[in-house]
């Protein structure tokens, strides 16, 4: 498939959708289809490349026909539409309707896209999962499914003779299957608890623990969960972004250094391996389809992927650990020696999700002032009068900077000689737009001339100084927090400190020794020392993992 494909389907999404060969498996970058809302493995997806959309769609959902003739409603055709109202129910399965659905606008009848694309028969005479005929039902029951052993919901099938229920998704499972990723022997459906102590407990294909039941080969110790049995990974991948030749899947777990990310770990955590025998090229499944040009919040310029980073790069710009010159990474063409690990660059809190290949690079002027003359500027925060630069040889006692609200002291400042208005030289140079180290969004400098005090979204300090605000203005960060950068030097610790997002549930501050319960704001500013694993929060206190 041409991985540069871009399509426009306004009945599905308002923006163009681009195709990517990327794997989105449960536990990885994203694993919920925005159309059908099912949590499932996706091998090749359509996505919206516009910042903030976060639209990921199955290939089948994106290419669904605009109009269908459904056996449950032969009077009129059903039209594909996108309407985000989960309060409605599908007339067939009685489940909550996902955004993507089929509707008869004449009769006001709506079915979800799954029931529209693959109508469930009212009676299955010879089901794979059971020895007797099954009839379709739709009421809630307390009994569990005869295959996956989980509770029934929405539409299900019933064996009247045995009084056994089955999910509609489970009726296609048989007691024995021939799995494409394990062609040597058939896999048998067994209870997860029936696995012996030395048997493989995790799914070979997605690395997750199966729930209740699984498919297993006792000869080869091969385990597959129901999800990977229903939607197995492709045996062959063609993606020019990743490699110029076909990539063949290796279903065995092997240890190797991936040519894209350079990590040498058990392949189960990276969703299998794909190899080109012609080039001796091997890659993790989840490293297929990585973007070539992106922008991250740790660097001011775009970074581009290269397969051989070379000897001039030593440390990753995100995790600050060493980078192998023999494997893939992202580097900056503007800044020498700046590079980022492939996996670090596409983390959710680092990359904004937008692929920039083919998009012109426009350099925007974000300077907050205009130069009037030597040492004299006109600043956006004080356009009434020019500000004059005073070098740091005068003590401005009891006077605070209008931007950061810190005392001025002996720092160099810009002063209005007609008003009591003063800015640190560094605060006067704060850009009008800037990336925030804890967010992927571009923030804008906000100057409130009325000086209305508000709380910083990061440190919760009340301030009437300058702030940076997000696009929707739900987050406002004072310039002190926003200006924190790496590496951070703290008087209370002897090593350089680096940022790390506080995902852990409980932590203790090393300075005040107080417990912080829960995650709280997900983007609390935190710094950590790579070797000591010590953390400084908001640039003023240390935090360590509890």
C-alpha positions as CSV (number, residue, x, y, z in Angstrom):
1,X,0.0,0.0,0.0
2,X,1.1,3.6,-0.7
3,X,1.8,4.9,2.8
4,X,1.6,8.5,1.7
5,X,-2.2,8.1,0.9
6,X,-4.3,11.0,2.0
7,X,-8.1,11.0,1.6
8,X,-10.8,13.4,2.4
9,X,-14.1,12.0,3.8
10,X,-16.2,14.8,5.3
11,X,-18.9,12.4,6.4
12,X,-16.2,10.8,8.7
13,X,-14.0,13.7,9.7
14,X,-13.7,17.4,8.8
15,X,-10.0,17.2,8.0
16,X,-8.0,15.0,5.5
17,X,-7.0,11.6,6.8
18,X,-3.5,10.2,6.2
19,X,-2.6,6.5,6.1
20,X,0.2,5.1,8.3
21,X,1.5,1.5,8.6
22,X,2.0,2.1,12.3
23,X,0.9,-0.6,14.7
24,X,-1.5,0.6,17.4
25,X,-1.8,-2.3,19.8
26,X,-3.4,-2.4,23.3
27,X,-0.8,-0.7,25.5
28,X,1.0,1.2,22.8
29,X,0.5,4.6,21.3
30,X,-3.2,4.4,20.8
31,X,-5.5,1.5,20.5
32,X,-9.1,2.8,20.3
33,X,-10.6,3.4,16.9
34,X,-12.2,6.9,16.9
35,X,-15.0,5.6,14.6
36,X,-16.2,2.4,16.0
37,X,-14.8,3.0,19.5
38,X,-13.6,-0.6,19.8
39,X,-10.4,-1.3,21.7
40,X,-8.6,-3.5,19.3
41,X,-5.4,-4.1,17.5
42,X,-4.9,-1.9,14.5
43,X,-2.2,-2.7,11.9
44,X,-2.2,0.2,9.6
45,X,-4.4,3.2,10.5
46,X,-5.9,6.4,9.1
47,X,-5.2,9.4,11.3
48,X,-5.8,13.1,11.3
49,X,-2.5,15.0,11.0
50,X,-3.9,18.2,12.5
51,X,-2.8,19.1,16.0
52,X,-5.4,18.4,18.7
53,X,-7.6,16.0,16.7
54,X,-6.2,12.7,17.9
55,X,-8.3,10.8,15.4
56,X,-7.2,7.2,14.7
57,X,-9.4,5.0,12.5
58,X,-9.4,1.4,11.4
59,X,-8.7,1.0,7.7
60,X,-12.1,-0.8,7.4
61,X,-13.9,2.0,9.2
62,X,-12.3,4.7,7.0
63,X,-13.1,2.9,3.8
64,X,-16.6,1.9,4.8
65,X,-19.2,2.5,2.1
66,X,-21.2,5.7,2.3
67,X,-24.5,3.9,1.7
68,X,-25.6,0.4,2.4
69,X,-28.7,-1.8,2.0
70,X,-29.2,-3.5,5.4
71,X,-31.3,-6.7,5.8
72,X,-32.9,-5.3,9.0
73,X,-34.3,-2.3,7.2
74,X,-35.0,-3.1,3.5
75,X,-37.3,-0.1,3.1
76,X,-34.5,2.5,2.7
77,X,-30.7,2.6,2.4
78,X,-28.7,3.5,5.5
79,X,-26.2,6.4,5.2
80,X,-22.8,6.6,7.0
81,X,-22.5,9.6,9.3
82,X,-20.5,10.8,12.2
83,X,-22.5,12.0,15.2
84,X,-20.9,12.0,18.7
85,X,-23.9,11.2,20.9
86,X,-23.3,8.1,23.0
87,X,-26.7,8.4,24.7
88,X,-28.4,6.7,21.6
89,X,-28.5,3.0,21.2
90,X,-28.0,0.7,18.2
91,X,-31.4,-0.8,17.2
92,X,-29.8,-4.2,16.6
93,X,-27.2,-4.8,19.4
94,X,-28.7,-2.2,21.9
95,X,-25.2,-1.0,22.7
96,X,-24.2,2.6,22.9
97,X,-23.7,4.1,19.5
98,X,-20.1,5.1,18.6
99,X,-19.5,8.3,16.5
100,X,-19.4,6.4,13.2
101,X,-22.9,4.9,12.5
102,X,-25.4,4.1,9.7
103,X,-28.7,6.0,9.8
104,X,-32.0,5.9,7.9
105,X,-32.9,9.6,8.1
106,X,-36.4,8.9,6.9
107,X,-37.3,6.4,9.6
108,X,-34.8,7.6,12.3
109,X,-33.2,4.2,12.6
110,X,-29.5,4.0,13.5
111,X,-27.1,1.0,13.8
112,X,-23.5,1.1,14.8
113,X,-20.9,0.6,12.0
114,X,-20.1,-2.9,13.1
115,X,-23.7,-4.1,12.9
116,X,-24.1,-2.1,9.6
117,X,-21.0,-3.6,7.9
118,X,-21.4,-7.2,9.2
119,X,-25.1,-7.9,10.0
120,X,-25.4,-10.7,12.6
121,X,-27.7,-13.5,11.5
122,X,-30.7,-14.2,13.7
123,X,-29.9,-17.9,13.8
124,X,-26.5,-19.7,13.5
125,X,-27.2,-23.4,12.7
126,X,-23.6,-24.6,12.9
127,X,-21.5,-22.2,15.1
128,X,-17.8,-22.7,15.5
129,X,-18.0,-22.2,19.3
130,X,-20.7,-24.6,20.1
131,X,-22.3,-27.9,19.0
132,X,-25.9,-26.7,18.9
133,X,-27.7,-23.9,17.0
134,X,-27.6,-20.4,18.5
135,X,-30.3,-17.7,18.3
136,X,-29.6,-14.0,18.7
137,X,-30.8,-12.2,21.9
138,X,-30.3,-8.7,23.2
139,X,-31.3,-8.4,26.9
140,X,-28.9,-8.2,29.8
141,X,-28.1,-11.5,31.5
142,X,-26.0,-12.3,34.5
143,X,-24.5,-15.4,32.9
144,X,-21.0,-15.2,31.5
145,X,-20.0,-15.9,27.9
146,X,-19.3,-19.5,27.1
147,X,-16.0,-18.7,25.3
148,X,-14.3,-15.7,27.0
149,X,-16.1,-16.3,30.4
150,X,-16.7,-12.5,30.8
151,X,-20.2,-11.0,31.4
152,X,-22.6,-10.6,28.6
153,X,-23.8,-7.2,27.4
154,X,-25.7,-5.8,24.4
155,X,-26.3,-8.3,21.6
156,X,-25.4,-12.0,22.3
157,X,-26.3,-15.5,21.2
158,X,-28.1,-18.2,23.2
159,X,-28.2,-21.9,23.0
160,X,-31.7,-22.8,24.2
161,X,-30.8,-26.4,24.7
162,X,-27.8,-25.7,27.0
163,X,-28.8,-22.3,28.2
164,X,-25.3,-21.0,27.3
165,X,-24.6,-17.4,26.2
166,X,-22.0,-16.1,23.7
167,X,-20.9,-12.7,22.8
168,X,-21.4,-11.9,19.1
169,X,-17.6,-11.5,18.8
170,X,-17.0,-14.9,20.4
171,X,-19.2,-17.1,18.2
172,X,-16.5,-17.2,15.6
173,X,-14.0,-18.8,18.0
174,X,-13.6,-22.5,17.8
175,X,-12.0,-24.9,20.3
176,X,-9.1,-25.3,17.9
177,X,-7.7,-22.7,15.4
178,X,-5.0,-22.5,12.8
179,X,-3.2,-19.3,13.7
180,X,-1.3,-17.6,10.8
181,X,1.5,-16.6,13.2
182,X,1.9,-20.2,14.3
183,X,1.4,-22.5,11.3
184,X,3.3,-25.5,12.8
185,X,0.4,-26.7,15.0
186,X,-3.2,-25.8,15.7
187,X,-3.8,-23.8,18.9
188,X,-6.3,-25.1,21.5
189,X,-8.7,-22.9,23.5
190,X,-8.0,-23.5,27.2
191,X,-8.6,-21.8,30.5
192,X,-5.7,-19.5,31.5
193,X,-5.5,-21.2,34.8
194,X,-4.8,-24.5,33.0
195,X,-1.4,-23.3,31.9
196,X,1.4,-25.0,33.7
197,X,3.9,-23.0,35.9
198,X,6.6,-23.1,33.2
199,X,4.2,-22.3,30.3
200,X,4.2,-19.0,28.5
201,X,1.7,-16.8,30.4
202,X,1.7,-13.7,28.2
203,X,0.5,-13.5,24.6
204,X,3.4,-13.9,22.2
205,X,2.0,-11.3,19.9
206,X,1.0,-8.4,22.2
207,X,2.7,-9.2,25.5
208,X,-0.5,-8.8,27.5
209,X,-1.8,-11.4,29.9
210,X,-4.9,-13.2,28.6
211,X,-8.1,-12.9,30.6
212,X,-9.8,-16.1,31.7
213,X,-9.0,-18.1,28.5
214,X,-6.3,-18.2,25.8
215,X,-5.2,-20.2,22.7
216,X,-2.1,-22.3,23.4
217,X,0.2,-24.8,21.6
218,X,1.5,-27.2,24.2
219,X,4.2,-28.5,21.8
220,X,5.8,-25.1,21.1
221,X,4.6,-23.2,24.2
222,X,2.9,-20.6,22.0
223,X,0.2,-18.5,23.7
224,X,-2.2,-16.1,22.0
225,X,-4.9,-14.0,23.6
226,X,-8.4,-13.9,22.0
227,X,-7.8,-10.4,20.6
228,X,-4.7,-11.4,18.7
229,X,-6.4,-14.5,17.5
230,X,-9.3,-12.5,16.2
231,X,-7.1,-9.8,14.6
232,X,-3.6,-11.3,14.2
233,X,-0.7,-9.1,13.1
234,X,0.2,-9.2,9.3
235,X,2.8,-11.7,8.2
236,X,4.1,-9.2,5.6
237,X,4.4,-5.4,5.9
238,X,5.1,-3.0,3.0
239,X,6.0,0.5,4.2
240,X,8.4,2.7,2.3
241,X,8.8,4.9,5.4
242,X,10.3,2.0,7.3
243,X,12.1,0.1,4.6
244,X,12.3,-0.2,0.8
245,X,11.6,-3.9,0.7
246,X,8.9,-6.2,2.2
247,X,9.3,-7.0,5.9
248,X,8.5,-10.6,7.0
249,X,7.2,-11.3,10.5
250,X,9.2,-13.4,13.0
251,X,6.8,-14.8,15.6
252,X,9.5,-16.2,17.9
253,X,10.8,-14.1,20.7
254,X,14.4,-13.1,20.0
255,X,16.7,-10.5,21.4
256,X,18.3,-8.1,19.0
257,X,19.0,-4.4,18.5
258,X,16.2,-2.8,16.5
259,X,17.5,-0.9,13.5
260,X,15.0,1.9,14.0
261,X,15.0,2.5,17.8
262,X,18.3,0.8,18.8
263,X,16.8,-0.9,21.8
264,X,17.9,-4.4,22.5
265,X,15.1,-6.0,24.6
266,X,12.8,-8.9,24.5
267,X,10.6,-8.4,21.4
268,X,7.4,-9.2,23.3
269,X,7.2,-5.7,24.6
270,X,7.5,-4.2,21.1
271,X,4.9,-6.4,19.3
272,X,7.0,-8.8,17.4
273,X,9.8,-8.5,14.9
274,X,9.9,-7.9,11.2
275,X,12.9,-8.7,9.0
276,X,14.2,-8.0,5.5
277,X,16.5,-11.0,4.7
278,X,17.9,-9.2,1.7
279,X,19.2,-6.2,3.7
280,X,19.6,-7.9,7.1
281,X,17.2,-5.2,8.4
282,X,15.2,-6.0,11.5
283,X,12.7,-3.9,13.3
284,X,10.2,-4.0,16.2
285,X,6.5,-4.2,15.2
286,X,5.8,-1.0,17.0
287,X,8.7,0.9,15.3
288,X,7.1,0.4,11.9
289,X,5.7,3.6,10.3
290,X,7.4,6.1,12.6
291,X,7.2,9.7,11.3
292,X,10.2,11.1,9.5
293,X,9.9,14.8,10.5
294,X,8.4,16.0,13.8
295,X,8.5,18.8,16.3
296,X,8.9,18.1,20.0
297,X,8.5,20.2,23.1
298,X,12.2,19.8,24.2
299,X,13.6,21.6,21.2
300,X,12.9,24.7,19.2
301,X,13.6,23.2,15.7
302,X,12.2,20.3,13.8
303,X,13.9,17.0,14.1
304,X,14.2,14.3,11.4
305,X,14.6,10.6,11.5
306,X,17.8,9.0,10.2
307,X,18.8,5.3,10.3
308,X,22.4,5.9,11.2
309,X,22.9,8.8,13.6
310,X,26.7,8.8,13.3
311,X,29.4,9.4,15.9
312,X,28.8,13.1,16.6
313,X,25.9,12.5,19.0
314,X,26.3,11.2,22.6
315,X,23.2,11.9,24.6
316,X,19.5,11.9,24.0
317,X,17.8,15.3,24.3
318,X,14.9,13.8,26.2
319,X,16.1,11.0,28.5
320,X,19.8,12.1,28.5
321,X,21.1,8.6,28.1
322,X,23.6,7.5,25.5
323,X,22.6,7.1,21.8
324,X,24.1,4.4,19.6
325,X,25.6,5.8,16.4
326,X,24.7,2.5,14.5
327,X,21.0,2.7,14.9
328,X,18.1,5.1,14.1
329,X,17.3,8.3,15.9
330,X,16.0,11.8,15.4
331,X,18.5,14.7,14.9
332,X,18.3,18.4,14.3
333,X,19.8,19.9,11.1
334,X,20.2,23.3,12.7
335,X,21.8,22.4,16.0
336,X,24.9,20.2,15.8
337,X,25.1,17.3,18.2
338,X,21.4,17.4,19.2
339,X,19.6,14.0,18.8
340,X,16.8,12.1,20.4
341,X,16.0,8.4,20.7
342,X,13.3,7.2,18.3
343,X,11.1,6.0,21.1
344,X,11.7,9.1,23.3
345,X,10.8,11.4,20.4
346,X,7.3,10.0,19.9
347,X,6.3,9.8,23.6
348,X,2.8,11.3,24.2
349,X,4.1,14.1,26.4
350,X,7.0,15.0,24.0
351,X,5.6,14.9,20.4
352,X,2.4,16.7,19.4
353,X,1.4,13.9,17.0
354,X,1.8,15.9,13.8
355,X,3.9,14.6,11.0
356,X,5.7,17.5,9.3
357,X,7.2,15.8,6.2
358,X,6.3,17.8,3.2
359,X,5.0,20.8,5.2
360,X,7.0,24.0,4.6
361,X,9.0,25.2,7.5
362,X,7.9,28.8,8.3
363,X,10.0,30.8,10.7
364,X,7.6,33.0,12.7
365,X,8.8,36.2,14.3
366,X,8.0,35.8,18.1
367,X,10.0,38.8,19.3
368,X,7.9,40.7,21.9
369,X,9.3,44.1,21.1
370,X,10.5,46.4,18.4
371,X,13.9,48.2,18.6
372,X,13.5,52.0,18.6
373,X,17.2,52.8,18.9
374,X,20.3,51.5,20.7
375,X,19.2,50.4,24.2
376,X,15.6,51.5,23.6
377,X,12.7,49.2,22.8
378,X,8.9,49.3,22.4
379,X,7.5,46.3,24.3
380,X,4.1,44.7,23.7
381,X,3.3,45.0,27.4
382,X,4.0,48.7,27.5
383,X,3.4,50.3,24.1
384,X,2.6,53.8,25.6
385,X,6.3,54.6,26.2
386,X,9.6,53.1,25.2
387,X,11.7,51.1,27.6
388,X,15.4,51.9,28.2
389,X,18.0,49.3,29.0
390,X,19.8,49.8,32.4
391,X,22.8,47.5,32.9
392,X,23.1,45.6,36.1
393,X,25.0,48.2,38.2
394,X,22.1,49.8,39.9
395,X,20.2,48.4,42.9
396,X,16.5,48.6,42.4
397,X,15.4,47.8,46.0
398,X,11.8,46.9,46.7
399,X,11.0,47.0,43.0
400,X,9.6,43.9,41.2
401,X,9.6,42.9,37.6
402,X,6.2,43.3,35.9
403,X,6.6,39.9,34.2
404,X,7.9,37.4,36.8
405,X,7.1,39.6,39.9
406,X,10.5,38.8,41.4
407,X,12.7,41.5,43.0
408,X,15.0,43.2,40.5
409,X,18.1,43.6,42.6
410,X,21.2,44.3,40.5
411,X,19.9,42.6,37.3
412,X,19.9,44.3,34.0
413,X,16.5,45.8,33.3
414,X,14.4,47.7,30.8
415,X,12.8,50.7,32.5
416,X,10.1,53.2,31.5
417,X,11.4,56.6,32.5
418,X,7.9,58.1,32.6
419,X,6.1,55.3,34.5
420,X,6.9,52.9,37.3
421,X,7.2,50.0,34.8
422,X,10.2,47.7,34.8
423,X,11.2,44.4,33.2
424,X,14.1,42.1,33.7
425,X,16.2,42.0,30.5
426,X,15.6,38.3,30.3
427,X,11.8,38.8,30.9
428,X,11.6,41.4,28.1
429,X,13.0,38.8,25.7
430,X,10.3,36.2,26.5
431,X,8.9,35.1,23.1
432,X,5.3,35.6,22.2
433,X,4.9,31.9,21.4
434,X,6.8,29.0,23.0
435,X,6.6,25.3,23.6
436,X,6.2,24.1,27.1
437,X,8.3,21.4,28.5
438,X,5.3,19.6,30.1
439,X,2.9,19.9,27.2
440,X,3.0,19.4,23.4
441,X,0.9,22.5,22.7
442,X,2.3,25.9,21.6
443,X,1.6,28.5,24.3
444,X,1.1,32.2,23.8
445,X,2.4,35.0,26.0
446,X,-0.4,36.7,27.8
447,X,0.1,40.3,29.1
448,X,-2.7,41.5,31.3
449,X,-2.5,45.3,31.6
450,X,-5.2,45.3,34.3
451,X,-2.9,42.9,36.3
452,X,-5.7,40.6,37.4
453,X,-4.1,37.9,39.7
454,X,-4.7,34.3,38.8
455,X,-3.2,30.9,39.9
456,X,-0.5,29.2,37.9
457,X,-1.7,25.9,36.6
458,X,1.6,24.3,37.5
459,X,2.7,25.6,40.9
460,X,-0.7,27.0,42.1
461,X,1.0,30.3,43.0
462,X,-1.2,33.4,42.8
463,X,0.4,36.0,40.6
464,X,-0.5,39.1,38.6
465,X,2.6,38.9,36.3
466,X,2.9,37.7,32.7
467,X,1.6,34.2,31.9
468,X,1.7,31.8,29.0
469,X,-1.7,30.4,28.1
470,X,-2.8,27.3,26.1
471,X,-4.8,27.5,22.9
472,X,-8.1,27.0,24.8
473,X,-6.9,29.1,27.7
474,X,-7.7,26.4,30.2
475,X,-4.1,26.4,31.3
476,X,-2.2,29.5,32.4
477,X,1.4,29.2,33.5
478,X,3.4,32.0,35.1
479,X,6.6,32.9,33.4
480,X,8.8,31.5,36.2
481,X,7.5,28.0,35.8
482,X,7.4,28.3,32.0
483,X,11.0,29.4,31.8
484,X,12.4,26.3,33.6
485,X,14.7,24.5,31.3
486,X,17.2,21.6,31.2
487,X,19.6,21.0,32.7
488,X,18.5,22.6,36.0
489,X,20.9,23.7,38.6
490,X,19.7,23.6,42.2
491,X,21.6,24.8,45.2
492,X,20.3,21.9,47.3
493,X,21.8,19.2,45.1
494,X,25.2,18.5,43.6
495,X,24.1,17.0,40.2
496,X,22.4,18.5,37.2
497,X,18.6,17.9,37.2
498,X,16.4,16.9,34.3
499,X,12.7,16.9,33.7
500,X,10.5,13.9,34.3
501,X,6.8,13.8,34.3
502,X,5.4,12.7,37.7
503,X,3.3,9.6,36.6
504,X,3.9,7.8,39.9
505,X,1.0,7.8,42.3
506,X,2.6,8.8,45.6
507,X,5.8,10.8,46.2
508,X,7.6,12.5,49.0
509,X,9.4,15.9,48.6
510,X,13.0,15.6,49.7
511,X,13.0,19.2,50.9
512,X,9.8,19.5,53.1
513,X,9.2,15.7,53.5
514,X,5.5,16.0,52.8
515,X,3.6,13.4,51.0
516,X,1.9,14.2,47.7
517,X,-1.2,11.9,47.2
518,X,-2.4,10.9,43.8
519,X,-1.3,12.1,40.4
520,X,-3.0,15.5,40.8
521,X,-2.2,17.6,37.7
522,X,-0.6,15.3,35.2
523,X,1.8,18.0,34.1
524,X,3.3,19.0,37.5
525,X,6.8,20.2,36.8
526,X,9.4,17.7,38.0
527,X,13.1,17.2,37.4
528,X,15.2,14.1,38.0
529,X,18.8,13.1,38.2
530,X,19.6,10.3,35.8
531,X,22.0,8.5,38.1
532,X,20.4,9.1,41.5
533,X,16.7,9.0,40.4
534,X,16.1,12.1,42.6
535,X,13.5,14.6,41.5
536,X,13.1,18.3,42.0
537,X,9.5,19.6,41.7
538,X,8.7,23.0,40.2
539,X,12.4,23.9,40.4
540,X,12.3,24.3,44.1
541,X,11.8,21.0,45.9
542,X,13.2,17.5,45.5
543,X,10.9,14.5,45.0
544,X,11.7,10.8,45.1
545,X,9.7,7.8,44.1
546,X,7.9,6.3,47.1
